[in-house]
Amino acid sequence: MIGWFDGSAGASGDMMLGALAGAGVPLEALAEPIGQLDLGINLRQEPVERGGLAATRIHVDVPETRTVRHLADVLALFSPLDAAVTALASDVFQRLAQAEAEVHNMTPEEVHFHEVGALDSIADVVGAAAGLVHLGLESVSASTLSLGNGTTRGAHGPLPIPVPAVLRLAAAASVPVQAGPAPFESTTPTGAALLASIVDKWEPMPAMTIHAIGLGAGSKDSDVVANALRLVVGEQL
């Protein structure tokens, strides 16, 4: 079995979780390893529409926290997990740390995970890693990734879209990107790092017999673009 991600509307961690759930991964398979972290995080699944299309929204409920983690702290959290989940989640966070380090002129070990290391991002990465391991895909490909337009706010103030970390992640992994139609942040650092870690080839949808389709809803329901990450799973022809 192979998988193809349609990133024409962008990608984020919760969109990835929704795409996996929509493609048939049980919510329990996404949530169980997150529960093993013992951080008080819960997942909820909701059917929604994006651009008039049926999609799956995964809500990540996290407790209030002021904890600021470094890379070593985040990686240590993954020690109770399945080895394959740990390896993928660790790779994602190492990519995130490297990108943030380049943006802020520091080493990866010095990066403070104010945003990408928040509990919801840890949940996104671990849940997505578990979902991908559950599917057991032989290969993963993806389309050109849309990043969005405009400005957003980060921990240190306003940021241009695409945010600097997303551009660094895309450059490091040779991800083909475009602005796309959305006047907001279509692709987050977490979404970019997840795809950079799992995609073997960037291409239009390959020839396949389709077995499952998942649309993972983003937080915004835009009239400019159907704001969902699409996952197509099938048998390669």
N, CA and C of each residue as an Amber inpcrd file, in Angstrom:
protein
   711
   0.8430000  -1.1950000   0.0000000   0.0000000   0.0000000   0.0000000
   0.8830000   1.2520000   0.0000000   0.4080000   2.2780000  -0.7140000
   1.1230000   3.5500000  -0.7660000   0.1720000   4.6700000  -0.3440000
   0.7410000   5.8050000  -0.0150000  -0.0710000   6.9600000   0.3460000
   0.3910000   8.1920000  -0.3990000  -0.5530000   9.0630000  -0.7380000
  -0.2530000  10.3350000  -1.4020000  -0.9920000  11.4540000  -0.6940000
  -0.2620000  12.5040000  -0.3140000  -0.8510000  13.6680000   0.3370000
  -1.0280000  14.7920000  -0.6750000  -2.2180000  15.3570000  -0.7110000
  -2.5150000  16.5280000  -1.5230000  -2.3620000  17.7530000  -0.6350000
  -1.2390000  18.4640000  -0.8030000  -0.9420000  19.6260000   0.0240000
  -1.3100000  20.9410000  -0.6320000  -2.2490000  20.9270000  -1.5850000
  -2.6120000  22.1500000  -2.2990000  -3.2870000  23.1740000  -1.3960000
  -3.8160000  22.7340000  -0.2540000  -4.3880000  23.6530000   0.7330000
  -3.4900000  23.7810000   1.9620000  -2.2910000  23.2120000   1.8980000
  -1.3590000  23.3160000   3.0140000  -1.4020000  22.1020000   3.9240000
  -0.6870000  22.2050000   5.0400000  -0.5910000  21.0920000   5.9830000
  -0.2720000  21.6140000   7.3690000  -0.9040000  21.0140000   8.3580000
  -0.5960000  21.2890000   9.7670000  -0.6940000  19.9680000  10.5120000
  -0.3100000  19.9820000  11.7820000  -0.3690000  18.7520000  12.5520000
  -1.7740000  18.2170000  12.7040000  -2.7490000  19.0960000  13.0210000
  -4.1150000  18.6080000  13.2070000  -4.7450000  18.2000000  11.8840000
  -4.3590000  18.8480000  10.7760000  -4.8350000  18.4120000   9.4630000
  -4.3150000  17.0140000   9.1460000  -3.0700000  16.7390000   9.5080000
  -2.5010000  15.4120000   9.3040000  -3.2690000  14.3670000  10.1200000
  -3.5680000  14.6730000  11.3820000  -4.3290000  13.7450000  12.2110000
  -5.7000000  13.4750000  11.5990000  -6.3670000  14.5320000  11.1210000
  -7.6750000  14.3620000  10.5210000  -7.6290000  13.5410000   9.2500000
  -6.5940000  13.7520000   8.4180000  -6.4480000  12.9860000   7.1860000
  -6.2490000  11.5010000   7.4930000  -5.4460000  11.2040000   8.4940000
  -5.2100000   9.8150000   8.8760000  -6.4890000   9.1700000   9.4110000
  -7.2160000   9.8910000  10.2670000  -8.4670000   9.3630000  10.8050000
  -9.4870000   9.1610000   9.6950000  -9.5700000  10.1250000   8.7770000
 -10.5060000  10.0080000   7.6710000 -10.1850000   8.8510000   6.7460000
  -8.9060000   8.4900000   6.6770000  -8.4720000   7.3710000   5.8260000
  -8.5880000   6.0260000   6.5290000  -9.1430000   6.0270000   7.7400000
  -9.4360000   4.7630000   8.4000000  -8.6290000   4.4270000   9.6280000
  -7.7020000   5.2920000  10.0290000  -6.9480000   5.0180000  11.2580000
  -7.8600000   5.2910000  12.4540000  -8.0870000   4.3050000  13.3390000
  -8.9660000   4.5270000  14.4950000  -8.4250000   5.6320000  15.4100000
  -9.3300000   6.4010000  15.9890000  -8.9130000   7.4690000  16.8980000
  -8.0550000   6.9080000  18.0310000  -8.3780000   5.6850000  18.4750000
  -7.6130000   5.0850000  19.5740000  -6.1570000   4.8690000  19.1820000
  -5.9070000   4.5620000  17.9220000  -4.5320000   4.3440000  17.4710000
  -3.7390000   5.6440000  17.4920000  -4.4120000   6.7770000  17.2620000
  -3.7530000   8.0790000  17.3430000  -3.5660000   8.5130000  18.7970000
  -4.5670000   8.2240000  19.6250000  -4.5910000   8.7500000  20.9900000
  -3.7730000   7.9300000  21.9840000  -3.6800000   6.6210000  21.7680000
  -3.0240000   5.7600000  22.7660000  -1.5800000   6.1670000  23.0540000
  -0.7360000   6.3660000  22.0440000   0.6420000   6.7670000  22.3530000
   0.7270000   8.1510000  22.9840000  -0.1990000   9.0310000  22.6470000
  -0.2220000  10.3440000  23.2970000  -0.5200000  10.1810000  24.7790000
  -1.4330000   9.2600000  25.1030000  -1.7340000   8.9870000  26.5010000
  -0.5440000   8.4300000  27.2540000   0.3220000   7.6820000  26.5500000
   1.5170000   7.1270000  27.1840000   2.4810000   8.2090000  27.6590000
   2.3710000   9.4110000  27.0970000   3.2460000  10.5090000  27.5080000
   2.8550000  11.0760000  28.8600000   1.6170000  10.7840000  29.2980000
   1.1240000  11.2140000  30.6110000   1.1880000  12.7370000  30.7750000
   0.7100000  13.4500000  29.7510000   0.7220000  14.9130000  29.7650000
  -0.6790000  15.5140000  29.8850000  -1.6870000  14.6620000  30.0560000
  -3.0480000  15.1540000  30.2100000  -3.6920000  15.6150000  28.9130000
  -3.2640000  15.0560000  27.7810000  -3.7720000  15.4570000  26.4660000
  -4.8510000  14.4850000  26.0110000  -5.9300000  15.0170000  25.4200000
  -7.0010000  14.1940000  24.8780000  -7.3120000  14.6140000  23.4460000
  -7.7310000  13.6390000  22.6210000  -8.1400000  13.8990000  21.2450000
  -9.6440000  13.7030000  21.1090000 -10.2590000  14.5490000  20.2750000
 -11.6760000  14.4030000  19.9200000 -11.8230000  14.4730000  18.4080000
 -12.6760000  13.6370000  17.8580000 -12.9030000  13.5860000  16.4220000
 -14.2780000  14.1550000  16.0940000 -14.3340000  15.0110000  15.0480000
 -15.5990000  15.6550000  14.6770000 -15.7350000  15.6960000  13.1540000
 -16.9140000  15.2820000  12.6250000 -17.1530000  15.4570000  11.1920000
 -17.5100000  16.9130000  10.9020000 -16.8390000  17.5170000   9.9340000
 -17.0630000  18.9230000   9.5900000 -17.0870000  19.0490000   8.0680000
 -17.2690000  20.2690000   7.5840000 -17.1500000  20.5620000   6.1630000
 -16.1060000  21.6390000   5.9580000 -15.3480000  21.4920000   4.8920000
 -14.3950000  22.5150000   4.4820000 -14.6080000  22.7600000   2.9860000
 -15.0200000  23.9930000   2.6600000 -15.3320000  24.2900000   1.2760000
 -16.4690000  23.4370000   0.7530000 -17.4070000  23.0590000   1.6190000
 -18.5290000  22.2230000   1.2310000 -18.2260000  20.7450000   1.1680000
 -16.9860000  20.3360000   1.4450000 -16.5860000  18.9340000   1.3870000
 -16.5730000  18.3380000   2.7940000 -17.0410000  17.1060000   2.9130000
 -16.9830000  16.4120000   4.2000000 -15.5390000  16.1630000   4.5940000
 -15.1900000  16.5090000   5.8200000 -13.8180000  16.3650000   6.3020000
 -13.8320000  15.9410000   7.7630000 -12.6660000  15.5470000   8.2500000
 -12.5210000  15.1150000   9.6390000 -11.6720000  16.1120000  10.3990000
 -12.2090000  16.5990000  11.4990000 -11.4800000  17.5460000  12.3530000
 -11.0770000  16.8360000  13.6350000  -9.8010000  16.8840000  13.9580000
  -9.3070000  16.3450000  15.2160000  -8.9810000  17.4990000  16.1490000
  -9.6470000  17.5310000  17.2850000  -9.3900000  18.5450000  18.3060000
  -8.4020000  17.9810000  19.3200000  -7.4010000  18.7650000  19.6540000
  -6.4040000  18.3730000  20.6440000  -6.6370000  19.1960000  21.8970000
  -7.1050000  18.5520000  22.9590000  -7.3840000  19.2290000  24.2280000
  -6.1780000  19.0740000  25.1510000  -5.6050000  20.1990000  25.5470000
  -4.4010000  20.1690000  26.3880000  -4.6380000  20.9600000  27.6690000
  -3.9890000  20.5710000  28.7670000  -4.1030000  21.3330000  30.0090000
  -3.2680000  22.6090000  29.9500000  -3.5660000  23.5420000  30.8170000
  -2.7550000  24.7570000  30.9250000  -1.3470000  24.3860000  31.3840000
  -0.3440000  24.9950000  30.7610000   1.0460000  24.7190000  31.1530000
   1.9210000  25.9170000  30.8220000   2.9500000  26.1070000  31.6250000
   3.9580000  27.1310000  31.3430000   5.3120000  26.5140000  31.0680000
   5.3120000  25.2050000  30.8920000   6.5620000  24.4970000  30.6680000
   7.1680000  24.8780000  29.3210000   8.4380000  25.2330000  29.3250000
   9.1880000  25.4950000  28.1040000  10.2200000  24.3840000  27.9650000
  10.1820000  23.6940000  26.8310000  11.0470000  22.5350000  26.6460000
  12.1310000  22.8010000  25.6110000  13.2820000  22.1550000  25.8200000
  14.3370000  22.1170000  24.8100000  14.2350000  20.7900000  24.0610000
  15.0420000  20.6450000  23.0260000  14.9720000  19.4470000  22.2010000
  15.1780000  18.1840000  23.0260000  16.1640000  18.1850000  23.9030000
  16.4400000  16.9890000  24.7050000  15.2460000  16.6210000  25.5800000
  14.5340000  17.6290000  26.0990000  13.3550000  17.3700000  26.9260000
  12.2460000  16.7080000  26.1160000  12.0430000  17.2130000  24.9030000
  10.9940000  16.6500000  24.0470000  11.3360000  15.2140000  23.6610000
  12.5690000  14.9830000  23.2410000  12.9600000  13.6390000  22.8290000
  12.8520000  12.6460000  23.9910000  13.1270000  13.0970000  25.2000000
  13.0290000  12.2190000  26.3690000  11.5940000  11.7740000  26.6230000
  10.6320000  12.6100000  26.2360000   9.2280000  12.2470000  26.4150000
   8.8490000  11.0090000  25.6200000   9.5520000  10.7570000  24.5040000
   9.1580000   9.7020000  23.5890000   9.6620000   8.3240000  23.9950000
  10.4320000   8.2240000  25.0650000  11.0660000   6.9480000  25.4280000
  10.0750000   5.8080000  25.6850000   8.8440000   6.0530000  26.1940000
   7.9350000   4.9190000  26.4190000   7.2630000   4.4030000  25.1530000
   7.4190000   5.0650000  24.0280000   6.6490000   4.7610000  22.8290000
   7.2560000   3.6160000  22.0230000   6.4360000   3.0570000  21.1310000
   6.9100000   2.0760000  20.1590000   8.1190000   2.6330000  19.4140000
   9.0720000   1.7710000  19.0880000  10.3380000   2.2220000  18.5030000
  10.1270000   2.9690000  17.1950000   9.2180000   2.4980000  16.3400000
   8.9940000   3.1580000  15.0570000   8.3550000   4.5250000  15.2420000
   7.4410000   4.6430000  16.1960000   6.8090000   5.9310000  16.5010000
   7.8440000   6.8950000  17.0740000   8.6720000   6.3980000  17.9760000
   9.7250000   7.2200000  18.5670000  10.6770000   7.7450000  17.5070000
  11.0810000   6.8810000  16.5820000  12.0350000   7.2830000  15.5490000
  11.4650000   8.3790000  14.6640000  10.2030000   8.2460000  14.2530000
   9.5940000   9.2370000  13.3750000   9.3480000  10.5450000  14.1140000
   8.7830000  10.4730000  15.3170000   8.5220000  11.6810000  16.0890000
   9.8220000  12.4220000  16.4080000  10.8760000  11.6840000  16.7120000
  12.1670000  12.3000000  17.0140000  12.7330000  13.0040000  15.7930000
  12.5960000  12.3760000  14.6270000  13.0920000  12.9850000  13.3950000
  12.3620000  14.2950000  13.1210000  11.0510000  14.2970000  13.3380000
  10.2680000  15.5170000  13.1100000  10.7640000  16.6440000  14.0080000
  10.9460000  16.3730000  15.2790000  11.3640000  17.4270000  16.2050000
  12.8050000  17.8560000  15.9770000  13.6480000  16.9570000  15.5360000
  15.0090000  17.3700000  15.1990000  15.0120000  18.3250000  14.0050000
  14.1440000  18.0760000  13.0310000  14.0030000  18.9970000  11.9040000
  13.4810000  20.3570000  12.3750000  12.4940000  20.3270000  13.2550000
  11.9440000  21.5690000  13.7860000  13.0020000  22.3630000  14.5460000
  13.7690000  21.6730000  15.3680000  14.8030000  22.3500000  16.1460000
  15.8560000  22.9720000  15.2450000  16.2630000  22.2550000  14.1990000
  17.2680000  22.7720000  13.2750000  16.7500000  24.0160000  12.5660000
  15.5000000  23.9680000  12.1130000  14.9280000  25.1220000  11.4120000
  14.8180000  26.3310000  12.3240000  14.3170000  26.1250000  13.5300000
  14.1820000  27.2360000  14.4690000  15.5480000  27.7940000  14.8540000
  16.5360000  26.9130000  14.9720000  17.8900000  27.3650000  15.3120000
  18.4480000  28.2700000  14.2240000  18.2480000  27.9070000  12.9700000
  18.7340000  28.7270000  11.8670000  18.0210000  30.0790000  11.8200000
  16.7260000  30.0730000  12.1190000  15.9510000  31.3150000  12.1050000
  16.4250000  32.2680000  13.1920000  16.7460000  31.7230000  14.3690000
  17.0610000  32.5550000  15.5310000  18.5550000  32.6160000  15.8470000
  19.4010000  32.0810000  14.9530000  20.8490000  32.1840000  15.1050000
  21.3290000  31.5650000  16.4170000  20.9580000  30.3120000  16.6220000
  21.3950000  29.5750000  17.8100000  21.5670000  28.1160000  17.4320000
  21.9440000  27.2830000  18.3880000  22.0690000  25.8590000  18.1180000
  20.7270000  25.1770000  18.3480000  20.5050000  23.9970000  17.7400000
  19.2600000  23.2790000  17.9840000  19.0210000  22.9760000  19.4640000
  20.0980000  22.7340000  20.1920000  19.9530000  22.4150000  21.6200000
  19.4870000  23.6090000  22.4330000  19.7160000  24.8270000  21.9300000
  19.3310000  26.0310000  22.6630000  17.9070000  26.4920000  22.3860000
  17.2840000  25.9140000  21.3640000  15.9520000  26.3760000  20.9730000
  14.9490000  26.1200000  22.0800000  14.1620000  27.1520000  22.3930000
  13.0450000  27.0280000  23.3270000  11.7940000  26.7480000  22.5050000
  11.1390000  25.6340000  22.7780000   9.9640000  25.2690000  21.9960000
   8.7160000  25.9570000  22.5440000   8.6240000  27.2730000  22.2970000
   7.4380000  28.0150000  22.7150000   6.2110000  27.5730000  21.9250000
   6.3840000  27.3680000  20.6070000   5.2510000  27.0570000  19.7370000
   5.2930000  25.6080000  19.2800000   6.3300000  25.2350000  18.5190000
   6.3780000  23.8750000  18.0000000   6.5020000  22.8500000  19.1200000
   6.9940000  23.2370000  20.2820000   7.1230000  22.3030000  21.3800000
   5.9890000  22.3740000  22.3700000   4.9470000  23.1560000  22.0830000
   3.7710000  23.1990000  22.9420000   3.1040000  21.8330000  22.9480000
   2.2660000  21.6060000  23.9490000   1.6640000  20.2900000  24.1010000
   0.8600000  19.8660000  22.8760000   0.1680000  20.8150000  22.2400000
  -0.6310000  20.4130000  21.0900000   0.2530000  19.9530000  19.9310000
   1.4180000  20.5750000  19.7650000   2.3200000  20.1480000  18.6980000
   2.9540000  18.7940000  19.0130000   3.2870000  18.5580000  20.2590000
   3.7980000  17.2460000  20.6540000   2.7420000  16.1840000  20.3650000
   1.4870000  16.4930000  20.6890000   0.3960000  15.5590000  20.4140000
   0.2410000  15.3300000  18.9180000   0.2920000  16.4050000  18.1290000
   0.1740000  16.2720000  16.6710000   1.2440000  15.3470000  16.1090000
   2.4740000  15.5550000  16.5310000   3.5940000  14.7900000  15.9860000
   3.5100000  13.3240000  16.4070000   3.2700000  13.0770000  17.6790000
   3.2060000  11.6940000  18.1640000   1.9970000  10.9730000  17.5680000
   0.8340000  11.6380000  17.5340000  -0.3590000  11.0250000  16.9630000
  -0.1870000  10.7230000  15.4840000   0.3820000  11.6700000  14.7380000
   0.6060000  11.4510000  13.3110000   1.5960000  10.3220000  13.0810000
   2.6630000  10.2890000  13.8620000   3.6430000   9.2050000  13.7290000
   2.9850000   7.8550000  13.9880000   2.1510000   7.7890000  15.0030000
   1.4610000   6.5360000  15.3200000   0.5020000   6.1350000  14.2070000
  -0.2060000   7.1200000  13.6410000  -1.1320000   6.8280000  12.5600000
  -0.4300000   6.3120000  11.3160000   0.6960000   6.8980000  10.9920000
   1.4590000   6.4640000   9.8260000   2.0350000   5.0690000  10.0380000
   2.5150000   4.7960000  11.2340000   3.0120000   3.4490000  11.5450000
   1.8660000   2.4460000  11.4610000   0.6840000   2.8460000  11.9340000
  -0.4970000   1.9730000  11.8800000  -0.8370000   1.6020000  10.4380000
  -0.7580000   2.5590000   9.5140000  -1.0740000   2.2820000   8.1150000
  -0.0340000   1.3830000   7.4580000   1.2200000   1.4800000   7.8960000
   2.2690000   0.6290000   7.3540000   2.4970000   0.8090000   5.8650000
   2.4870000   2.0400000   5.3960000   2.6350000   2.3260000   3.9730000
   4.0350000   1.9720000   3.4830000   4.0980000   1.4160000   2.2790000
   5.3890000   1.0740000   1.6950000   6.1160000   2.3230000   1.2070000
   5.3730000   3.3160000   0.7570000   5.9690000   4.5780000   0.3250000
   4.9370000   5.6810000   0.4670000   5.4310000   6.9160000   0.5790000
   4.5710000   8.0900000   0.7160000   5.0490000   9.1510000  -0.2650000
   4.1310000   9.7170000  -1.0110000   4.4640000  10.8360000  -1.8870000
   3.5170000  11.9920000  -1.5810000   3.8060000  13.1510000  -2.1600000
   2.9810000  14.3270000  -1.8900000   3.1130000  15.3200000  -3.0240000
   2.0920000  16.1550000  -3.1480000   2.0720000  17.2080000  -4.1510000
   2.9270000  18.3870000  -3.7070000   3.0200000  19.3770000  -4.5790000
   3.5810000  20.6720000  -4.1840000   2.7840000  21.2010000  -3.0020000
   3.4750000  21.8150000  -2.0450000   2.8610000  22.2410000  -0.7870000
   2.5650000  23.7330000  -0.8100000   1.2980000  24.0920000  -0.5620000
   0.9090000  25.5020000  -0.4820000   1.1870000  26.0370000   0.9130000
   1.7430000  27.2480000   0.9840000   2.1900000  27.8020000   2.2650000
   1.3150000  28.9290000   2.7880000   0.6070000  29.6420000   1.9070000
  -0.2480000  30.7400000   2.3440000   0.3760000  32.1000000   2.1190000
  -0.3770000  33.1300000   2.4930000   0.0270000  34.5250000   2.3090000
  -0.3720000  35.3530000   3.5220000   0.2840000  36.5100000   3.6730000
  -0.1100000  37.4590000   4.7200000   0.8570000  37.5020000   5.8740000
   0.3210000  37.7240000   7.0660000   1.1270000  37.7690000   8.2870000
   0.4240000  37.0040000   9.3960000   1.2050000  36.5680000  10.3740000
   0.6710000  35.9150000  11.5500000   1.4680000  36.3880000  12.7520000
   1.1030000  35.9550000  13.9390000   1.8400000  36.3460000  15.1430000
   2.5050000  35.1280000  15.7600000   3.7830000  35.2650000  16.0840000
   4.5260000  34.2280000  16.7740000   4.8180000  34.6540000  18.1990000
   5.6550000  33.8600000  18.8740000   5.9790000  34.1520000  20.2700000
   6.7100000  35.4790000  20.4290000   7.3960000  35.9250000  19.3550000
   8.2100000  37.1380000  19.4410000   7.6210000  38.3080000  18.6640000
   6.3800000  38.1600000  18.1550000   5.7600000  39.2580000  17.4210000
   5.2620000  38.8260000  16.0630000   4.9490000  39.7950000  15.1800000
   4.4000000  39.4690000  13.8560000   5.4290000  38.7830000  12.9710000
   4.9340000  37.8520000  12.1470000   5.7920000  37.1050000  11.2350000
   5.1670000  37.1170000   9.8380000   5.9980000  37.2030000   8.8090000
   5.4640000  37.0810000   7.4530000   5.1050000  35.6300000   7.1540000
   4.1090000  35.4440000   6.3100000   3.7390000  34.1080000   5.8300000
   4.2370000  33.9710000   4.3920000   4.9650000  32.8820000   4.0950000
   5.3260000  31.7310000   4.9260000   6.2560000  32.1390000   6.0790000
   6.0320000  31.5280000   7.2330000   6.8790000  31.8610000   8.3700000
   8.2890000  31.3360000   8.1140000   9.3110000  31.9870000   8.6870000
  10.7030000  31.6110000   8.3920000  11.0240000  30.1390000   8.6230000
  10.4890000  29.5440000   9.6830000  10.8140000  28.1410000   9.9560000
  10.2840000  27.2180000   8.8670000   9.1100000  27.5210000   8.3220000
   8.5640000  26.6990000   7.2470000   9.4570000  26.7670000   6.0140000
   9.9350000  27.9580000   5.6830000  10.8350000  28.0830000   4.5340000
  12.1300000  27.3160000   4.7620000  12.6680000  27.3740000   5.9740000
  13.9010000  26.6310000   6.2820000  13.6780000  25.1280000   6.1640000
  12.5380000  24.6430000   6.6690000  12.2230000  23.2200000   6.5830000
  12.0800000  22.7800000   5.1310000  11.3940000  23.5910000   4.3340000
  11.2050000  23.2610000   2.9290000  12.5330000  23.2480000   2.1820000
  13.3850000  24.2130000   2.4690000  14.6810000  24.2870000   1.8020000
  15.5490000  23.0840000   2.1640000  15.5660000  22.7150000   3.4300000
  16.4250000  21.6250000   3.8870000  16.0290000  20.2840000   3.2790000
  14.7230000  20.0940000   3.0360000  14.2390000  18.8150000   2.5220000
  13.9000000  18.8630000   1.0360000  14.2300000  19.9850000   0.3670000
  13.9320000  20.1580000  -1.0660000  12.4510000  19.9490000  -1.3620000
  11.6040000  20.5220000  -0.5060000  10.1550000  20.4230000  -0.6820000
   9.7000000  21.4350000  -1.7290000   8.9820000  21.0210000  -2.7700000
   8.4550000  21.9840000  -3.7310000   7.2810000  22.7420000  -3.1260000
   7.3340000  24.0630000  -3.1690000   6.3230000  24.8750000  -2.4920000
   5.7770000  25.9550000  -3.4190000   4.6210000  26.4960000  -3.0210000
   4.0240000  27.6410000  -3.6830000   3.2530000  28.4290000  -2.6380000
   2.9410000  29.6810000  -2.9430000   2.1770000  30.4780000  -1.9860000
   0.7900000  29.8950000  -1.7940000   0.1220000  29.5490000  -2.8950000
  -1.2460000  29.0480000  -2.7900000  -2.2340000  30.1820000  -2.6290000
  -3.5320000  29.8770000  -2.6630000  -4.5530000  30.9260000  -2.6770000
  -4.9340000  31.4830000  -1.3070000  -4.6130000  30.7900000  -0.2330000
  -5.1620000  31.1660000   1.0770000  -4.4900000  32.4070000   1.6550000
  -5.2690000  33.3760000   2.1620000  -4.7000000  34.5680000   2.7940000
  -4.4090000  34.3530000   4.2790000  -3.8560000  33.2090000   4.6100000
  -3.4900000  32.8830000   5.9900000  -2.3950000  31.8210000   5.9580000
  -1.9440000  31.4000000   7.1290000  -0.8610000  30.4200000   7.2370000
  -1.3950000  29.0340000   6.8840000  -1.2000000  28.6180000   5.6410000
  -1.7010000  27.3140000   5.1930000  -0.8840000  26.1640000   5.7610000
   0.4230000  26.3410000   5.8180000   1.3180000  25.2980000   6.3110000
   2.0570000  25.7860000   7.5380000   1.9820000  25.0100000   8.6090000
   2.6730000  25.3270000   9.8530000   4.0220000  24.6130000   9.8920000
   4.9190000  25.0320000  10.7780000   6.1780000  24.2940000  10.9190000
   5.9680000  22.8120000  11.2210000   4.9930000  22.4970000  12.0760000
   4.7410000  21.0960000  12.4000000   4.3070000  20.3180000  11.1650000
   3.3930000  20.8840000  10.3850000   2.9470000  20.2170000   9.1690000
   4.0670000  20.0320000   8.1670000   4.8880000  21.0710000   7.9950000
   6.0100000  20.9860000   7.0620000   7.0210000  19.9430000   7.5160000
   7.3100000  19.8880000   8.8090000   8.2970000  18.9310000   9.3200000
   7.7900000  17.4950000   9.1980000   6.4980000  17.2810000   9.4560000
   5.9400000  15.9390000   9.3090000   6.0740000  15.4470000   7.8700000
   5.6730000  16.2700000   6.9180000   5.7720000  15.8550000   5.5230000
   7.2290000  15.6770000   5.0990000   8.1080000  16.5630000   5.5350000
   9.5230000  16.4260000   5.1990000  10.1000000  15.1070000   5.7080000
   9.5880000  14.6300000   6.8300000  10.1030000  13.3980000   7.4310000
   9.5780000  12.1440000   6.7500000   8.3670000  12.2010000   6.1680000
   7.7360000  10.9630000   5.6970000   7.6720000  10.8270000   4.1770000
   7.7850000  11.9420000   3.4500000   7.5900000  11.8810000   2.0010000
   8.8440000  11.3670000   1.3030000   8.6550000  10.3460000   0.4820000
   9.7500000   9.7880000  -0.3080000   9.9210000  10.5050000  -1.6370000
   8.7940000  11.0050000  -2.2010000   8.8360000  11.6400000  -3.5080000
   7.7500000  12.6980000  -3.6020000   8.1020000  13.8540000  -4.1660000
   7.1450000  14.9430000  -4.3670000   6.6730000  14.8890000  -5.8120000
   5.3760000  14.6340000  -6.0000000   4.8710000  14.3830000  -7.3400000
   3.3510000  14.5100000  -7.3590000   2.7470000  14.6220000  -8.5680000
   1.2900000  14.4880000  -8.6720000   0.8760000  13.0930000  -8.2270000
  -0.4180000  12.8870000  -8.0170000  -0.8820000  11.5950000  -7.5210000
  -0.4300000  10.4660000  -8.4380000   0.2610000   9.4630000  -7.8920000
   0.7540000   8.3560000  -8.7060000  -0.3830000   7.4140000  -9.1100000
  -0.1110000   6.5500000 -10.0710000  -1.0910000   5.5540000 -10.4940000
  -1.3380000   4.5710000  -9.3530000  -2.6070000   4.3990000  -8.9840000
  -2.9420000   3.4950000  -7.8950000  -4.4060000   3.0830000  -7.9850000
  -4.7030000   1.9730000  -7.3490000  -6.0890000   1.5930000  -7.0840000
  -6.4290000   2.1000000  -5.6960000  -7.4180000   2.9870000  -5.6030000
  -7.6910000   3.6860000  -4.3440000  -8.4510000   2.7890000  -3.3710000
  -7.9500000   2.7600000  -2.1160000  -8.6000000   2.0030000  -1.0560000
  -9.2450000   2.9090000  -0.0150000  -8.6770000   4.0770000   0.2170000
  -9.2230000   4.9720000   1.2450000  -8.8240000   6.4140000   0.9460000
  -9.6970000   7.3400000   1.3450000  -9.4410000   8.7680000   1.1660000
  -9.7670000   9.4690000   2.4820000  -8.8560000  10.2950000   2.9490000
  -9.1030000  11.0720000   4.1620000  -8.8840000  12.5490000   3.9230000
  -9.8050000  13.3830000   4.3950000  -9.6500000  14.8360000   4.3390000
  -9.5420000  15.3530000   5.7590000  -8.3650000  15.8670000   6.0940000
  -8.1270000  16.3880000   7.4270000  -8.3530000  17.8780000   7.4700000
  -9.3450000  18.3240000   8.2250000  -9.7610000  19.7200000   8.2240000
  -8.8020000  20.6070000   9.0000000  -8.4920000  21.7740000   8.4150000
  -7.7990000  22.8150000   9.1490000  -8.7780000  23.5850000  10.0250000
  -8.2740000  24.4820000  10.8440000  -9.1410000  25.1980000  11.7870000
 -10.0560000  26.2040000  11.1020000  -9.6350000  26.7450000   9.9670000
 -10.4290000  27.7470000   9.2510000 -11.2490000  27.0930000   8.1430000
 -12.5060000  27.5760000   7.9750000 -13.3280000  27.1720000   6.8400000
 -13.3800000  28.3520000   5.8910000 -12.4960000  28.3660000   4.9230000
 -12.3020000  29.5080000   4.0450000 -13.1610000  29.3860000   2.7900000
 -13.5970000  30.5480000   2.2670000 -14.3030000  30.5400000   0.9890000
 -13.3280000  30.6740000  -0.1840000 -12.0360000  30.7190000   0.1090000
 -11.0040000  30.8210000  -0.9240000 -10.4730000  29.4460000  -1.3320000
 -10.4000000  28.5430000  -0.3740000  -9.8460000  27.2160000  -0.6170000
 -10.5040000  26.2320000   0.3440000 -10.7110000  24.9890000  -0.1100000
 -11.1850000  23.9390000   0.7870000 -10.0220000  23.5790000   1.7160000
 -10.0730000  24.0880000   2.9370000  -8.9260000  24.0380000   3.8410000
  -8.7900000  22.6580000   4.4880000  -8.2560000  21.7110000   3.7150000
  -8.0990000  20.3420000   4.2060000  -6.8950000  19.7020000   3.5300000
  -6.2110000  18.8760000   4.2860000  -5.1150000  18.0590000   3.7720000
  -5.7030000  16.7090000   3.3650000  -5.4990000  16.3260000   2.1100000
  -6.0920000  15.1020000   1.5940000  -5.0600000  13.9880000   1.5600000
  -5.4470000  12.8140000   2.0510000  -4.6050000  11.6210000   1.9990000
  -5.3290000  10.5610000   1.1720000  -4.6590000  10.0730000   0.1470000
  -5.1970000   8.9920000  -0.6790000  -4.3250000   7.7590000  -0.4530000
  -4.9620000   6.6660000  -0.0470000  -4.2500000   5.4150000   0.2270000
  -4.6940000   4.3660000  -0.7860000  -3.7430000   3.6430000  -1.3570000
  -4.1350000   2.6320000  -2.3360000  -3.0020000   1.6940000  -2.6870000
  -3.2800000   0.8680000  -3.6630000  -2.3100000  -0.1100000  -4.1420000
  -1.6660000   0.4240000  -5.4180000  -0.3640000   0.4760000  -5.4400000
   0.3460000   1.0230000  -6.5820000   0.1660000   0.1570000  -7.8140000
  -0.0240000   0.8270000  -8.9590000  -0.1880000   0.1100000 -10.2260000
   1.1560000   0.0030000 -10.9530000
